[in-house]
């Protein structure tokens, strides 16, 4: 095994810390009476996603140069889905870059499936969460990841149409973050807002998270996970040399730092003091936005990417809550969907890719259009169908009691009083 492969393995071992960080952020930004439910749901999502991806998702994603199904249109081949063996048959035993990519993708699929938990917090049934995670990890995620990382048609835009190097996403701003965030948007639309979130005249009520300390600690864990995710992804999927991990780590850190400072400044100006939950979202938005271009930008550009991500998340959180009236307790739509799309676009603006041809920005726009115009309707449709056969929202009594007592029979903090009747309307 080469030194580069050993480095990749060590980096991949950091990736679960990103999932742990997002789990703590989701828990802290939700209600205390749903904390145990959020924690168990995260664990179940990782388990379901790992099994769904390993059994069928990896077969749909494939690897560059592997077997796939193509369509010929206008004299060009459009590779749309892989045709690899199911159940990971014989694909993990050689320690090759392809096997490392599969391991990374198994963890990445779980990370993508964790993101919608933030949008459905305090009202999403555990069984429905598991079913939705299986759909995302077993089909939605691997399909789009094949187009980007498995040799699919988005990756071939450079060879087919001369658009730069084709769609470029080193660390998963599109495949992981935007796909997860757009699924979160779909879930929030299907579930509807939490009871008591919007008053009779439509003005949103503030429902703050219960533990800012847990949220901030989750941000530090997320940074460690993102260092592994961005570095391993850049080596395995973007052809970055192992020596560039220092630059990738620096760019990831700088983008997160710029994101949180931008949010601190904006909330301090708008509200007279910084908002801890929004600042945490700014930190994660900086991490998200750094992912696509982390291996191909200068540190100064990484700061600019993070600053814009921090500004973007601050205003989109408010806009989504009002006037769009979409209840997203943890800000997943703003952080992961909007931040991920911005990170993808940043490749076309800031990246300096070796041996790159003109038109990279257009290839990135094609990827963004695919996410918004195809992936969002598809993931909404899949979850809408799931909701028709297996209702996703908990009963009103479950919201009154809290998800912990209603679905698990015990709270996360039994020694404290965690429940107050907050609902003033039916």
Residue pairs with C-beta under 8 A, 6 or more apart in sequence:
1 95
3 242
4 235
4 242
5 95
5 97
5 100
7 235
7 242
7 245
8 97
8 100
8 104
8 232
8 235
8 236
9 100
10 228
11 227
11 228
11 231
11 232
11 235
11 245
12 100
12 103
12 104
12 107
12 228
12 232
13 228
14 224
14 225
14 227
14 228
14 229
15 104
15 107
15 108
15 111
15 225
15 228
15 229
15 232
16 107
16 225
17 221
17 222
17 224
17 225
17 228
18 111
18 221
18 222
18 224
18 225
18 226
18 228
18 229
19 42
19 46
19 107
19 110
19 111
19 114
19 225
20 218
20 221
20 225
21 218
21 219
21 220
21 221
21 222
21 223
21 224
21 225
22 42
22 111
22 114
22 115
22 118
22 218
22 222
22 284
23 38
23 39
23 42
23 114
23 218
24 214
24 215
24 217
24 218
24 221
25 118
25 214
25 215
25 218
25 219
25 222
25 280
25 284
25 330
26 38
26 42
26 114
26 117
26 118
26 121
26 330
27 35
27 38
27 39
27 211
27 214
27 218
28 209
28 210
28 211
28 212
28 213
28 214
28 215
28 218
29 118
29 121
29 209
29 215
29 277
29 280
29 329
29 330
29 331
30 38
30 121
30 122
30 209
30 210
30 329
30 330
31 121
31 122
31 207
31 209
31 210
31 402
31 418
32 210
32 211
32 411
32 412
32 413
32 416
32 418
33 401
33 402
33 403
33 404
33 405
33 411
33 418
33 419
34 121
34 122
34 402
34 403
34 404
35 210
35 211
35 404
35 411
35 412
35 413
36 404
36 408
36 410
36 411
36 412
37 126
37 402
37 403
37 404
37 407
37 408
38 117
38 121
38 403
39 412
40 126
40 408
41 117
41 124
41 126
41 129
42 114
42 117
44 126
44 129
44 130
44 133
45 110
45 113
45 114
45 117
45 129
45 130
45 133
46 110
46 113
46 114
48 113
48 130
48 133
48 134
48 137
49 106
49 109
49 110
49 112
49 113
49 133
49 134
49 136
49 137
50 106
50 107
50 109
50 110
50 137
52 109
52 133
52 134
52 137
52 138
53 105
53 106
53 109
53 110
53 137
53 138
53 141
53 142
54 87
54 88
54 106
55 86
55 87
55 88
55 138
56 86
56 138
56 139
57 105
57 109
57 137
57 138
57 139
57 141
57 142
58 84
58 88
58 91
58 102
58 105
58 106
58 142
59 82
59 83
59 84
59 85
59 86
59 142
60 81
60 82
60 84
60 139
60 142
60 143
60 146
61 82
61 84
61 105
61 141
61 142
61 143
61 145
61 146
61 149
61 150
62 68
62 82
62 83
62 84
62 146
62 150
62 151
63 82
63 84
63 98
63 101
63 102
63 150
63 151
64 149
64 150
64 151
64 155
65 151
66 82
66 83
66 84
66 98
66 150
66 151
67 82
67 83
67 84
68 79
68 80
68 81
68 82
68 83
68 146
68 150
68 151
68 152
69 79
69 80
69 81
69 82
69 83
70 77
70 78
70 79
70 80
71 77
71 78
71 80
72 78
76 160
76 161
77 156
77 160
78 153
79 146
79 147
79 151
79 152
79 153
79 156
80 146
80 147
80 152
80 153
81 143
81 146
81 152
82 142
82 146
82 150
82 151
82 152
84 91
85 91
88 102
91 98
91 99
91 102
92 99
92 102
92 103
93 99
97 236
100 232
100 236
101 149
101 236
101 237
104 229
104 232
104 233
104 236
105 142
105 145
105 149
108 141
108 145
108 172
108 175
108 176
108 229
108 233
109 136
109 137
109 141
109 142
110 137
111 176
111 180
111 229
112 136
112 137
112 141
112 175
112 176
112 177
112 179
112 180
112 183
113 132
113 133
113 136
113 137
113 141
113 180
113 183
114 180
115 177
115 180
115 181
115 183
115 184
115 332
115 336
116 132
116 136
116 180
116 183
116 184
116 186
116 187
116 332
117 124
117 129
117 330
117 332
118 184
118 328
118 329
118 330
118 331
118 332
119 184
119 185
119 187
119 188
119 191
119 328
119 329
119 330
119 332
119 333
120 129
120 184
120 187
120 188
120 191
120 392
121 329
121 330
122 194
122 329
122 399
122 403
123 191
123 194
123 195
123 393
123 394
123 398
123 399
123 403
124 187
124 191
124 392
124 393
124 394
125 391
125 392
125 393
125 394
125 398
125 407
126 407
127 390
128 386
128 387
128 390
128 391
128 392
128 393
131 386
131 390
132 183
132 187
132 383
132 386
132 392
135 379
135 382
135 383
135 386
136 179
136 180
136 183
136 379
139 382
140 179
140 183
140 375
140 378
140 379
140 382
141 175
141 176
141 179
142 150
144 174
144 175
144 179
144 370
144 371
144 375
145 175
146 152
147 153
147 154
147 155
147 167
147 370
148 154
148 155
148 167
148 169
148 174
148 175
148 237
148 367
149 155
149 169
149 175
149 237
153 160
154 166
154 167
154 363
154 366
154 367
154 370
155 166
155 167
156 166
157 163
157 164
157 166
157 167
157 363
157 366
158 164
158 165
158 166
158 357
158 363
159 166
161 359
162 357
162 358
162 359
163 357
163 359
163 360
163 362
163 363
163 366
164 348
164 353
164 356
164 357
164 358
164 359
164 360
164 361
164 362
164 363
165 353
165 355
165 356
165 357
165 360
165 363
166 363
167 174
167 363
167 364
167 366
167 367
168 238
168 292
168 293
168 296
168 347
168 351
168 353
168 360
168 363
168 364
169 175
169 237
169 238
169 291
169 292
169 344
169 347
169 367
170 230
170 233
170 234
170 237
170 238
170 240
170 248
170 291
170 292
170 293
170 294
170 295
170 296
171 226
171 229
171 230
171 231
171 233
171 234
171 248
171 290
171 291
171 292
171 294
171 295
172 229
172 233
172 291
172 292
173 288
173 289
173 290
173 291
173 292
173 339
173 340
173 341
173 343
173 344
174 292
174 340
174 341
174 343
174 344
174 367
174 368
174 371
176 229
176 291
176 340
177 288
177 291
177 336
177 337
177 339
177 340
177 343
178 336
178 337
178 340
178 341
178 344
178 371
178 375
179 371
179 375
179 379
180 332
180 336
180 337
181 332
181 333
181 335
181 336
181 337
181 338
181 339
181 340
182 337
182 371
182 372
182 375
182 376
182 379
183 379
183 383
184 328
184 332
184 333
184 336
184 337
185 326
185 328
185 333
185 337
185 376
185 380
186 376
186 379
186 380
186 383
186 384
187 383
187 392
188 326
188 327
188 328
188 333
189 326
189 380
190 380
190 383
190 384
190 387
190 392
191 392
191 393
192 327
192 393
193 325
193 326
193 327
194 207
194 327
194 329
194 399
195 396
195 399
195 400
195 423
195 425
196 205
196 207
196 422
196 423
196 424
196 425
197 204
197 205
197 207
197 327
198 204
198 205
198 325
198 327
199 205
199 425
200 425
202 322
202 325
203 322
204 321
204 322
204 325
204 327
207 329
207 422
208 277
209 215
209 277
209 329
210 418
212 276
212 277
212 280
215 276
215 277
215 280
216 276
216 280
218 280
219 260
219 280
219 283
219 284
222 283
222 284
222 287
223 252
223 253
223 256
223 283
223 287
226 252
226 256
226 287
226 290
226 291
227 248
227 249
227 252
227 253
229 291
230 248
230 249
230 251
230 252
230 290
230 291
230 294
230 295
231 245
231 248
231 249
231 294
233 291
234 240
234 244
234 245
234 248
234 294
234 295
235 241
235 242
235 244
235 245
238 295
238 296
240 248
240 295
244 295
247 295
247 299
248 294
248 295
250 299
250 302
251 290
251 293
251 294
251 295
251 297
251 299
251 301
251 302
252 287
252 290
252 291
252 294
252 302
254 290
254 299
254 302
254 303
254 306
255 286
255 287
255 289
255 290
255 294
255 302
255 303
255 305
255 306
255 309
256 283
256 284
256 286
256 287
256 290
256 306
257 286
257 303
257 306
258 286
258 302
258 303
258 304
258 305
258 306
258 307
258 309
258 310
259 282
259 283
259 284
259 285
259 286
259 287
259 289
259 306
259 307
259 309
259 310
259 313
260 279
260 280
260 282
260 283
260 286
260 310
261 282
261 307
261 310
262 282
262 306
262 307
262 308
262 309
262 310
262 311
262 314
263 274
263 275
263 278
263 279
263 281
263 282
263 283
263 285
263 310
263 313
263 314
264 274
264 279
264 282
266 310
266 311
266 314
267 273
267 274
267 275
267 278
267 279
267 314
268 274
270 314
277 331
278 313
278 314
278 317
278 331
281 313
281 317
281 330
281 331
281 334
281 335
282 309
282 310
282 313
282 314
284 335
284 339
285 309
285 310
285 312
285 313
285 334
285 335
285 338
285 339
286 305
286 306
286 309
286 310
286 339
288 309
288 335
288 336
288 339
288 340
288 343
289 305
289 306
289 308
289 309
289 339
289 340
289 342
289 343
289 346
290 302
290 305
290 306
290 343
291 340
291 343
292 340
292 343
292 344
292 346
292 347
293 301
293 302
293 305
293 343
293 346
293 347
293 350
293 351
294 302
296 347
296 351
296 352
296 353
297 305
297 346
297 350
297 351
297 352
298 350
298 352
301 346
301 350
304 350
305 342
305 343
305 346
305 350
308 342
308 346
309 339
309 342
309 343
312 334
312 338
312 339
312 342
313 331
313 334
313 335
313 338
313 339
316 333
316 334
316 338
317 328
317 331
317 334
320 326
320 328
320 333
320 334
321 327
321 328
326 333
328 334
341 368
341 371
341 372
344 364
344 367
344 368
344 371
345 361
345 364
345 365
345 368
347 360
347 364
348 360
348 361
348 362
348 363
348 364
348 365
349 361
351 360
353 360
383 392
386 392
394 403
394 406
394 407
395 406
397 406
398 406
398 407
399 423
400 421
400 423
401 419
402 411
402 418
402 419
404 410
404 411
404 412
404 418
405 411
405 419
411 418
412 418
